[in-house]
Amino acid sequence: MALSIFTEEPSGSTILASSSNHTQNSTGDGGCPWEISDKVRLCRFLCYASERDVYTAREEGRVSMENTETLFSRLEQGRGAEVVEEIKRFAQDGRAVRLDPSFFALALCSQYSELKTRQAPFKAVKEVCRNSAHLFSFIQYKKELKEGMRCGIWARALRKAVSDWYNEQDAMSLAAAVTKCKQREGWTHQDLLRLSHTKPANEDEFTQAHVIFARTEVLAYSEGAVVPCTVSADMTLAQATVELVKIPGGITDCTLPVTWAREKGKSVNVFVILTNKPLWTFAASPVESLQKHREKSGTKSKLVMCVLTSIGHALSNTDDRGFLSVCGFDLGALSVIRNLAQDLI
């Protein structure tokens, strides 16, 4: 079955939904409205890694020097700063199907011979590389583009850009960054901090982020108790599954992790319970258990009960700001949990 999608303006004229990139007011450089200009080709590359008029859905793989003729042409014309601005727009406005072309283009500009072009990308790193995975990808592309050259990639400009990326974040944002993605493309945070010679601009925030990162623990429910689990962010889904199936299952009682932490003398900021079981049995009152932990540890602990199905079980009328029930799980759930942890909701 084939569908043709179109919209109709109030005046009665009809506009096809797919005719956006050939007008002078969007990505054209002037001239004929339907001419495929260099800017259009550049935008296509940043959008789906090809200057051609063919997009292949779900195509993965590393971005290479192929299909970069227009990108090089813009740099040779002395328009590198414009290229970097276009990279920023695609990264920030959600125009790109995948962001690897932006990281590749940013890395390429950062190693171009002309000074202004070479400087502009480093000032844009924080805006384009919005999380750890992005930063790792950018660094890896720089390494690949430097293969065969005598000099290394860790010159002063890159060291400063990486240091600023870490130091310009608050403690919670930095903690989230280093725990969500610990390594990618063969790089770790320890590698980047060491090679960039990063020194904390705010020692307290840096220490707080390190403590949060170091004290993250994973427990699994097993036969009426909770036991330590070796699952970590470094594992693939298959590896995590192998570890989880080793542990006999058990009931999901949200009071057990709280009791475990209290008995072990651990100060926990946020308990996050993930389960695919919509109903839980409680050995004790969740509210009372958390209050006891708060009193003993002196920590303003919070509890998030997240059921991974759309039919969840919420704690009724707790009247406690530190409790949250999440039904279903998506990217929005991560933002909600983070906001609770930071006392924003």
Phi, psi and omega in degrees: 000138179240142180237140173245119186257130178213161177237155182240127179284159180304331181288347180104349179284147184253136181236124174293142186288349188249023186249050189264328193269016184238017180258154180295335184275355180251273184245007181282162177256014184105185181080210181298131182302334184256008178287136176276096185279173177298324180294322176298316180297319178297317180295323176297318179298314181293333181281311184219023170069025176208140177277348181286170181266032179232122176250126179258114183297142176062019178283124181247189179113167182285145174282136183235185182289349177294150179062029179245018182301315181291321179301313178296322181298317179296322179293319180294335178278002181077024183250031181298321180298323177294321178298316180297320177297322178293321177301315180299317180298316181294322181288323186273328186267001179071027181281334188277140174292320174218151188267352181305319177301325178293317180295319179297312182296322178296318178295319180296316179297324183291348181243014178282154187289327183288132192299309184298321177296321183289330183279324186303318182299323183294329177287343183259358185304314183297325182282326182272317181267088188272353174213177185298319181300319178297315181297317179299319181296317178301314180297319181295320178295322176298319180297315181295323180287341180268354181304132179090352178264153184288322185275154177276182182264345189270060174281176186302320184297317179290320179301317179293318181298317180291317178300317179295324180301318179283315189284338182272007176258149175283173188300316183292319179296319179293319178298317179297321182296315185280341178269328182291321179222101184276332179204153179195146177057025181084004180249148174237167177297324178300321178299311185293320180294321181289313185287333180271355181058039184292130173243132184300128175287328177233102186300321182294315181293320180297318179294319179298317179297320179296320180294316179299317181296316186289333189258012175289126181232147179243128177241156177233144176284131182208113173050053175079014180213178173242140182230149177301143181236141184272010178294136180219167182292344180283344186277153170281169179300320180296318180294319179296321180297318179302317180292320183291322182289346177289340186262123177301141182287172180195176179291153179262097179247111187292348179280339184297314178297325180293315178296318179302314181295320181294318180290331180273356180071031181262138176265110184251128178283312182221126170266123177242116183253122180248129180207156173256012179260122185287343182237141181235151172251142184245126176287337179209174179291124178303321181296312181295321180298316180292321179296321177296319178296318178300316182294319183285320186270341184072018182255141176278069186289150177233161181225125177245122178254109186244113176263130189281355174263167183284344179259105185252183178231115184259144172291130186270127172049054179283331182054031180236119184297340182275003179254142178210134174250132179241124180252117187085171183212127176209188180297329178296326179297322178297320179293320180296315180296318179297318180297322177296316181298329182265011179061033179267345178225000000 
